[in-house]
Amino acid sequence: MVEQLNSTMFEDVANELIDDVIEDRRKKLKDDAISQLIHDEVDGITMTPEPVNSNVAIMFTAGSSSTHLRSRRRSHMQPAWHSAS
């Protein structure tokens, strides 16, 4: 139950962060992927908010995962599940 609550709380905070970043990009265009998702058009149609939010969430998740893995390699730490044999 606690794990589920923590997961739900994290998801809520992450969604708020994503919403804030997207709202900021709607107001102030920047030279980044999020601004492109919001403002670019295909056949004169821009992406609706739901797919924009989903794509930004995927980018945040991928970025955090790759950063975590890269920092783990740099510090030469072994993951907790790694067995010393």
N, C-alpha and C positions, 0 to 999 in steps of 0.2 A: 504494500500500500504506500509506504513512504517513497519507494522508488518511482511509483507511478505519479505521486504528487510532485516529486522533484522534477520529473520529466515534463509534467503538465506546466509547472511553474516556469521551467526553462523555455518551453515552447511559447508560452505567453510573452515572456520577456523578449525572445528572439523575434516574434511577430511584431511586437511594438517597435523594436529597433529597425526592422525591415521597413515597416510602414513609415517611420520617421525619415529614413534615408530616401525612400521613394518620394515622399512629399517634398523633401528638400530639393531633390533633382527636378521635380516638376516646376518648382519655383525658380531654381538657378541651374541652368544647363551647365554641365561640366564635361570634360573630355574623358569620359569613362564608360564602361559597359552598361551601367545602370541607366545613364542618360540616354544611351543609344536604344536600349530596350523600350524606354518610355516614349521617345520622340521619333524614332525611325518609322517609316511607313513602307508597307508592301502593297502595291496596287492601290495606294491612297488610303490605306487602312492602318491605324495604329493598333498596337496590342492592347487588349482590355486589361483592367487592373489585376484580375485573378492570375492570368499567366505571367504577368510582370512579377507579381509577388512570388509565385512559385519558382520562376527562374532566378530571382535574386536570392531566395532561400537556398537553392541548389548551389549558387556561386559562393555564398557565405560558408556553407557546409564544406564544399570542396576546398575552399581556401583555408579554412581552419584545419581540416584534416591534413592537407599537404604541408602546412606550416608546422603542425605538431610532429609529423613524421620527419620532416627535415631537421627540426630542432633536436629530436631524439637521436638522429644519426650523428649530428654534430657533437653532441655531448657524450657519444659512445655509451649511452645507457642501454641496457637490455630491457625489453618490455617485461612486465610482471609475469606474463605467461611463458616467457622463455625459460626453458629448463637448462640448467648448467650440467652438461654431460661431458 
